[in-house]
């Protein structure tokens, strides 16, 4: 073969390789079904945390990744509607925050991978077969063990020993699992301390529950999306009626800085960062059935001393020393 013929042949063979190398990366799609409102600080922090972790793993929005968001999902009906919209976009995986969203997606698809966050008792709710072997197309990051309800009551009683009547506020629509925590708190209540479960479905229902509690009243706020969406109102009311309250929901530490008394919840942003690794593994071919459900490894315990003073409370030094953050 003459040299110029060889060069021409080699060039022709190399051309498809070069052309392929210049092709844009395949665009992958993540659907995001979220219980936090779009304009809230929690939503921004969560979205930023996940994108930062995905970028470390080689994924960049606009280059090889698209993320479609649906915010403020606080009920099963909303989850059905927004979940259907996301599935119509043919996502490679859906990041789903909250139990209503997981329930809606579980009914809508058995094939699209789902990674959940802020879901309590996922086995009891029927979302996975077990924590170690989820099975099916769903896995994720469990939120709270049911014994956390007892922890909330213990912390509330420690910071406010005068509390004898405790209102446990929760949304039945957003938190079908709330009874696990309430029962734990009820069982752990010391003699003389009365707990009452108070379901709420509308913001207007908060004040009629809180105003009659009186000087020996206290409040536990369940970890659910409806409570989280109304924390500003709840803080205003508990401050007005001088009711010590502990906030159990994700990102509630943000509201403690805005005037709430105390919060105890998992480190939500840490779980969102960890979820990015699961999204990456699924996008690269792994199956949710083979990815164990993870339990929270870190909790955040925050106290607002200014709020305590407004309630006439003296925070024991032991509580201040064990808190992750004390706001002066």
KEKOLDREN-405410 format. One line per 3 residues: their letters; for each residue x, y, z of C-alpha. Coordinates in pm, whole numbers, plus 50000, padded with zeros to 5 digits. Example, Ala and Ser with C-alpha at 12.3 -4.5 7.8 and 13.67 -1.06 7.14 Angstrom:
as = 51230:49550:50780; 51367:49894:50714
//
This chain:
xxx = 50000:50000:50000; 50133:50340:49906; 50200:50580:50193
xxx = 49943:50839:50080; 49676:50569:50054; 49759:50452:50406
xxx = 49732:50807:50543; 49397:50858:50373; 49267:50528:50510
xxx = 49387:50606:50861; 49230:50951:50846; 48897:50806:50738
xxx = 48904:50557:51026; 48991:50824:51280; 48722:51068:51166
xxx = 48424:50887:51330; 48620:50864:51657; 48694:51236:51658
xxx = 48337:51315:51563; 48207:51102:51849; 48442:51274:52092
xxx = 48293:51610:51998; 47935:51496:52054; 47767:51661:52355
xxx = 47722:51449:52667; 47394:51269:52707; 47152:51483:52907
xxx = 47010:51306:53213; 46701:51422:53400; 46617:51436:53771
xxx = 46265:51508:53892; 46243:51678:54231; 45919:51659:54433
xxx = 45969:51883:54738; 45759:51971:55043; 45934:52301:55118
xxx = 45792:52618:54958; 45995:52748:54665; 46056:53090:54819
xxx = 46171:52962:55157; 46528:52940:55292; 46506:52561:55326
xxx = 46434:52511:54955; 46728:52723:54846; 46967:52554:55087
xxx = 46858:52203:54982; 46879:52272:54609; 47223:52428:54647
xxx = 47354:52143:54861; 47247:51875:54613; 47379:52061:54308
xxx = 47714:52118:54477; 47751:51751:54561; 47644:51643:54212
xxx = 47901:51876:54058; 48171:51702:54263; 48054:51377:54104
xxx = 48071:51512:53749; 47713:51631:53697; 47641:51990:53593
xxx = 47300:52140:53526; 47285:52255:53166; 47575:52035:53051
xxx = 47472:51678:53123; 47190:51721:53373; 46843:51874:53397
xxx = 46653:51910:53726; 46278:51970:53721; 46138:52102:54050
xxx = 45792:52091:54201; 45779:52278:54534; 45546:52308:54831
xxx = 45393:51959:54819; 45215:51923:55154; 44934:51679:55075
xxx = 44875:51354:54888; 44650:51530:54636; 44920:51783:54550
xxx = 45174:51504:54527; 44955:51314:54281; 44923:51617:54055
xxx = 45284:51732:54063; 45421:51378:54059; 45227:51304:53740
xxx = 45374:51618:53582; 45727:51506:53665; 45674:51153:53536
xxx = 45549:51291:53204; 45896:51443:53161; 46052:51093:53165
xxx = 46302:51144:53449; 46588:50901:53504; 46529:50929:53880
xxx = 46304:51128:54114; 46419:51287:54438; 46110:51292:54660
xxx = 46083:51481:54989; 45810:51375:55229; 45570:51083:55271
xxx = 45279:51217:55061; 45506:51240:54757; 45646:50890:54800
xxx = 45298:50744:54838; 45176:50918:54521; 45480:50814:54317
xxx = 45463:50458:54448; 45111:50432:54309; 45207:50598:53980
xxx = 45520:50403:53881; 45695:50076:53954; 45989:50145:53723
xxx = 46118:50501:53768; 46379:50504:54048; 46280:50710:54353
xxx = 46514:50841:54624; 46325:50974:54926; 46411:51211:55207
xxx = 46226:51317:55523; 46023:50998:55536; 45952:50847:55877
xxx = 45917:50472:55926; 45941:50381:55556; 45894:50010:55627
xxx = 45577:50060:55832; 45444:50295:55566; 45497:50023:55305
xxx = 45746:50211:55091; 46028:49955:55122; 46049:49589:55221
xxx = 46326:49650:55472; 46593:49908:55542; 46878:49683:55430
xxx = 46698:49543:55124; 46444:49799:54998; 46329:49597:54697
xxx = 46135:49761:54416; 46217:50103:54275; 46230:50303:54600
xxx = 46508:50375:54848; 46635:50675:55037; 46704:50836:55373
xxx = 46477:50769:55669; 46391:51062:55886; 46319:50992:56253
xxx = 46278:50690:56474; 45949:50685:56664; 46130:50722:56998
xxx = 46213:51079:56896; 45870:51182:57027; 45985:51095:57378
xxx = 46303:51296:57322; 46103:51604:57224; 45893:51582:57539
xxx = 46199:51529:57759; 46373:51837:57620; 46058:52048:57652
xxx = 46013:51939:58014; 46377:52011:58093; 46375:52365:57956
xxx = 46025:52441:58094; 45956:52230:58407; 45630:52421:58465
xxx = 45471:52263:58157; 45192:52021:58253; 44968:52035:57943
xxx = 45140:51954:57614; 44970:52004:57278; 45116:51784:57006
xxx = 45044:51956:56673; 45056:51765:56344; 44895:51751:56001
xxx = 44708:51425:55929; 44741:51484:55553; 45114:51555:55555
xxx = 45207:51316:55835; 45014:50988:55843; 45301:50861:56059
xxx = 45260:51125:56335; 45093:50883:56574; 45425:50697:56613
xxx = 45585:51004:56771; 45284:51110:56970; 45247:50765:57125
xxx = 45616:50769:57222; 45574:51109:57388; 45254:51000:57562
xxx = 45419:50686:57699; 45720:50884:57823; 45516:51155:57997
xxx = 45584:51177:58370; 45300:51169:58625; 45116:51500:58622
xxx = 45204:51578:58259; 44915:51548:58013; 44967:51520:57637
xxx = 44701:51580:57373; 44717:51504:57001; 44595:51804:56800
xxx = 44546:51748:56425; 44549:52065:56213; 44448:52104:55851
xxx = 44425:52483:55812; 44636:52771:55951; 44325:52916:56119
xxx = 44310:52610:56346; 44634:52688:56532; 44515:52972:56754
xxx = 44204:52795:56893; 44433:52512:57004; 44711:52726:57149
xxx = 44526:53013:57318; 44352:52805:57592; 44664:52617:57707
xxx = 44749:52869:57980; 45058:52927:58191; 45141:52558:58230
xxx = 45102:52481:57859; 45368:52373:57612; 45381:52264:57250
xxx = 45549:51992:57043; 45551:52062:56669; 45557:51747:56460
xxx = 45806:51698:56178; 45582:51748:55877; 45553:51978:55578
xxx = 45234:52155:55686; 45381:52248:56023; 45700:52359:55850
xxx = 45508:52579:55608; 45338:52757:55900; 45627:52798:56144
xxx = 45625:53177:56119; 45261:53187:56232; 45327:52927:56502
xxx = 45619:53127:56643; 45403:53439:56652; 45127:53256:56842
xxx = 45350:53071:57089; 45528:53398:57164; 45199:53585:57211
xxx = 45064:53322:57451; 45405:53254:57613; 45398:52885:57527
xxx = 45734:52703:57527; 45759:52496:57208; 46000:52247:57057
xxx = 46022:52218:56680; 46092:51876:56534; 46086:51936:56161
xxx = 46372:51953:55915; 46532:52296:55882; 46339:52413:56189
xxx = 46672:52540:56321; 46630:52820:56067; 46314:52928:56249
xxx = 46480:52910:56589; 46703:53189:56466; 46382:53375:56379
xxx = 46245:53357:56732; 46149:52997:56808; 46258:52850:57140
xxx = 46418:52514:57063; 46451:52250:56792; 46570:51892:56774
xxx = 46584:51727:56433; 46817:51543:56197; 47077:51743:56009
xxx = 46862:51772:55699; 47123:51930:55472; 47365:51649:55554
xxx = 47104:51398:55435; 47043:51595:55115; 47415:51593:55042
xxx = 47423:51217:55099; 47123:51177:54868; 47326:51325:54584
xxx = 47552:51019:54599; 47249:50791:54558; 47129:50995:54261
xxx = 47474:50961:54107; 47483:50584:54158; 47138:50539:54006
xxx = 47224:50759:53708; 47527:50535:53656; 47317:50219:53651
xxx = 47265:50095:54007; 46919:49988:54121; 46729:50135:54420
xxx = 46652:49780:54533; 47024:49731:54599; 47080:50060:54789
xxx = 47004:50030:55161; 46785:50291:55328; 47004:50514:55543
xxx = 46919:50636:55893; 47010:50988:56009; 47362:50997:56146
xxx = 47362:51352:56284; 47105:51558:56473; 47082:51931:56533
xxx = 46981:52063:56874; 46939:52441:56882; 46829:52672:57167
xxx = 46738:53041:57147; 46828:53206:57480; 46657:53531:57386
xxx = 46331:53345:57327; 46375:53158:57655; 46410:53487:57840
xxx = 46091:53615:57676; 45911:53307:57809; 46055:53362:58156
xxx = 46273:53052:58135; 46624:52995:58264; 46801:52744:58040
xxx = 47009:52498:58248; 47380:52506:58173; 47371:52135:58096
xxx = 47129:52203:57809; 47342:52487:57678; 47653:52268:57686
xxx = 47493:51980:57498; 47322:52195:57233; 47480:52212:56887
xxx = 47403:52583:56872; 47297:52837:57135; 47156:53162:56998
x = 47222:53455:57231
//
